[in-house]
């Protein structure tokens, strides 16, 4: 299955975002993650819980049941499971038995996201969750409201889209029209199991997008257009901008903006996309924040529509001509190889 081998599609030993925190504040929800149904809810103390979404008795979705304190009671026969997955009660027999239980997943809540570990529970180290501060989710920065998009396309298409910054001036050209995103050569560095790519330009004209972000900026700027692949579940990208030193200015730093992307496979052909955009400039500017959020939604929906159109033509891959890549695809192809290695290592283990 493009671009991976059939049956070897997902990386399991990693952290993914399962839901926005607000999504499970109101009750139980079922979400398909790595092609498996997962039930999400909170205990009465507010702790998030993730468990397999089907009752092991007759496979009725547990989300159709009801809460009994911190436990979940199946709507079909009243079999009740605790937040650790153990069976607490089978109404038709005196003892639930040792086999009646459901799988639970390690979960951690950070920022406005609930993270889930989908692999070996013994390897679920919260320290492996990407550093939120690095992405701008920290004091001194401002973030747009967290959003969740349903992408009708396989997750690797989204990962590679977010490594290919050259598409921005075209697919998103109504908002970001900057030749630096396309014409500047891209540099790549591998770090900590992930990868960072950058397009570094000097003394370029202030684009319309940068003029909107930095109204008092000098007419020429230096910028680094950065994209960072942290894991199959997280990447972030965006510009780091400063004025070009010269007679008119002293090279003042202007600001950094990162689009943060949390990517969770739903099925082999669909993806959960959780997002926010962070910045360290014009914090507290409510009008700017609202306009940025509106633009952010429209830009990400352009990706959703484009990737869905690609996915529809991948339904019969045997009839497609071979893929042709170009120089701008280098970061995406490097990341494709990284993900392939992760999948292969898990399959070998």
N, C-alpha and C positions, 0 to 999 in steps of 0.2 A: 504493500500500500504506500503510494508516493508520500514522502520521499524515503520511507523506511521499508523494511521487509514485512510481508504479511504476517500478522500475529505478534510482531515485535514493535508495538506502536507507542506504548507509554513508558515513562520513567516513573517508578513507584516510590523509590526511596528518596523522597524529597518533600518539602512543605509546599502546599498549595493553599490559596485562599478558597475556603468553602462557601463563605457568605459574608455579606456586610453585617456588622454587629446589629444594626437596626432590623435586619430581616428576621432575626430570631428573637427579637424582643417581644413580639406579639404572640408567639405560640410555636407550634411545631411546623417545620417545613420539610419536604422531601426534595433532595437535589441529586441529580445523577452526576457522579464524579468518577472519572476513569471507567465509564460504562457500567457503574454499579450504583444502585439506589442507596442513598445515605439519608438517615433521619437526623435532623438538627433541632435542638431545643436547649432551653436553659433549666438548670435546677432552680429550686426556690431561693437558693442563695445567689443566683445569677451566674453560675458557672456554665459555660457552654458544654454540650454533650453532642457527640457524633456517634451514631451506631448504624449497623447495617439496616437498610430500610424495609426489609421484608421479614414477617414473622416466620421462623423456621418450621412452624407446624404445617400451615397450608399456603404460605407465601402471600398472605394479604398484606398490602402496604401498611406499615405501622403508623404512617401519617394519618390514616383513616381512623385510628383509635383515639384514645383520650389519655390525658395525664391523670395519674393517681399519685399526688405528691410529687416526688422526684422520679417516679417510675412511669412507664408507658404500658397501657393496657390495650391489647389487640382487640379490634372491634368485632372480630369473627367469633372467637370462643373465650374471650376474656383472659387469655394467658398474659401474664404481666412480667415485665422485665425492668430491672433496676438500671441506673445510669452506668453501671459497670458491665452491663450485658448479661448478668446472671438472671435466671428465671426465679421470680419470687413466688409465683402462684400459677397452678393449673387447676381451674375450678373443678374439673371432672375427675381429679385424683388427689390423693392425700399428700403426695410429695411430687415436686416438679421433676425430679430426676437430675442426673448430672449432665446429660447430653443436651438438654433444652436450654440454650443460651444464644445470644446474638453477638456478633463481632462488634467491638467498639474501636474507635480510632483516637489516637492522641490528638488533642486540640489545644491551641494556645490563642488567646485574644490579644492582639496588639493594634494600636491605633483604632481604626474603625472596621477592622477586618478580623474574622475568625479563621485561623489557619488550621489545616488538617494534614496529618502525616499519613500517607496512603500505603506505605511499605511496611517493613518489619518493625513492629512497635518497639523492640529493644534498641533500635537505632534512631529513635525519634528524639534527637537532641534539639531543644529549642534554640540553642546557640547557632544552629544552621539556618534559622530564619534570617533572610537578608537584613542587614542593618538599616533600620528605617531612617535613622538620622542621616545616613549617607545619601538617601533619596530626597531629603528635604522635609521629612515628617518629624520635625523637631522644633524646639523653641526658637523664635526669631524668624521663622518661615511661616508662610501661609499656604494652605491647601484648599483646593476647590472641594465641594462636597463629593464624597465617594459615590461612584456610579457602578452599575452592573449591566452589561450588555450580553445578549445572547447572539453569538456569532455562528451562523450556519455554515461553518467551515472547520476543517481539521486544525488542531492547535499549532502545528508547525508552520502553516501558512501565516498565522498571526505573528509567531515568533520572528519569522524571516521578514515580514513586512516591517516590523519595528526595528530591525537591524539595517534596513535599507532606507536611509534618510533621503536618498536621491528622489524618491517618489513624492516628497512633500510639496515641492514647488509645482507639481502637476496635479496630483489627486486633490491636494489641499490648497491649490494656488489662489483661491479666492480669499484665503486668510494669511497664508505665509508665502510670499513671492520673493524668494531670496536665492539668487544664483549660487551663492556659497554652499547651499545644501546639495547642489548637484555637481558643480564644476570643480570644487576643491578636492584634490586627491585624498583618499581615506587611509588612515593609519590604524593598525590593529595591534593590540597587546593582550596576551593571555595572563590572567591573574586569578589565583585562588580557585581554580576549577572553572572560572568564567572567562569573559572576554570584554575588553573595552575597545571601542573604535572611536576615532575622532577625525573630524575635518577641521583643520586649523587654518584660518585665513587672517591676513593682516591688511590693514589700510583699505578696507572695502567700503563702498557707499552705504550709508544708513538705509536699510530697507524700510518699507512701509510698516512691516510688523514690528521691527525694532523701534521705529519712530513712535508707534502707538504705545509700546511698553515704556520707552524712555523719552518723553516729550522734550526734555531739556538737553538731550545728548548732542554732542558735536556731530558734524556731517559725515565723519568717517570713523569706522570702528574696527577693532580686532575681535575675533570671536572663535571659540571652540565649539563645534557642534558634536556633542558627545552622545554615544549610545553604549549602554553597559548591560551585558547579559550576565545576570547573577546566578540563574538556575533556570530549568525549564518552566518554572512558575513565576519568575519575576525578571523584568527588564525595565530600565528607565532611560530616557533620552531627552536631550534638549540643549539649548544654547547657553554658553557662558560668555558674557559680552562686556567689553571695556572700550573706552575711547582710544583711538590711535594717538599715541604721543606726538606732539608737534607744537608749532608756534601758537595754535589756537587753544590748546588744552594740555594737561599734564598726564594724560593717559589714565584718566579716572575709571575705576571699576564701576560698572553700571548694575550688573545683576546676573543672576542665574535662574533659569526656569527649567524644571524637569517634568516631563510627562511620565508618570509612574504607571506601569502596566503589570497587573497580576493576572496570569494566564492559567486557567484550569481546564484540562480536557473534560468535556462532558461525555462524548462518545468518540469513536474513531473519526467522525465527520462533523462534530460540532464542539463548541468551546464556550466556556464562561469567561468573560472578560471584565475584570474589576479595575477601576481606574481612578486616578486623581491627578491634578497638576499642582506642583509646588513651586514656590518662588520666594526669593529673599529680598525683594524690592516692592515698593508701594504696598507694603503690608498695612492693613487697616483701611485701604482705599476701597470702600464698599462698592462704588459704581464700577470700578475697574474689575473687582472680583466677580461681580455678577456678569459682566460682559465676557470675561475670560471663561467663566463656567458655561455660558451659552455657546460660545465658540468651541469650547472643548467638546461638548456633546455633539455638535454638528460635525466636527472634524473626525471624531471617532466613529460616528455613524457612516461617514464616507468610507472608512476602512471596512466596516461591517458589510456594507453593500458590495464593495469591490471583491472582498474575499468570498462572499456568498456566490457571486457570479463565477469566480474561478472554480469554486467547489462543485458547482453544478456541471461543469465540463470535465471534472475528474471522475465522474461516476463510472465511466468506461475507459480506464486508463490505457487499455491495450490498443485503442484506436487513435491515441494522440501521437503526434510527432515527437521526437526527442526534445527535451527541454534545452534551450539555449541560454546561457548566462552571459553577463557582461561584467565589466570591471567593477561597477558599483555593487555587484552581488558578493564581493569578497567577504565582508563581515557575515552576511547571512549564510554563506556556504561554510565558513569556519564554524559557525554555531551549529549548523546541521551536522557537521562531523562530531562536534562535542556531544550533542544529544544522542547520536548513533552510538558513540562509545559508552555512554551511560546505560543505554538500553542493552547493549551487548554484554556489559559487565554484569548487569542484573540477571540476564539470561544464563550466563555462564555459572553464576553462583547458585 
